[in-house]
Amino acid sequence: MPTCEHCEAHVSERFARVFADERGLIHACPNCSANAGIAEVAKERAHDA
């Protein structure tokens, strides 16, 4: 199961597919980051793709 690099909490496979970086690392789970921040990263990655 994927884990947050910051706090080592488990995250779902679905969360990992959306928010992992190109190496598959999750740098912030919902507990470590505001949902708005996660959404901004997702928009940025979608734009860059």
C-alpha positions, 0 to 999 in steps of 0.5 A, spaced: 500 500 500 502 506 498 504 511 503 505 518 505 513 520 504 512 526 510 508 522 515 508 515 513 500 514 513 497 509 508 494 512 502 489 509 497 491 506 490 487 511 487 490 517 491 497 515 489 495 514 482 492 521 482 497 525 486 504 521 486 510 524 482 513 521 476 517 516 481 511 514 484 512 518 491 506 521 495 509 527 498 503 529 502 497 525 504 490 529 506 492 529 513 499 533 511 496 538 506 490 542 505 485 539 500 486 546 496 494 545 496 493 538 493 488 540 488 493 545 485 498 540 484 493 536 480 492 542 476 499 543 475 500 536 473 494 536 468 497 542 465 504 540 464 502 533 461 
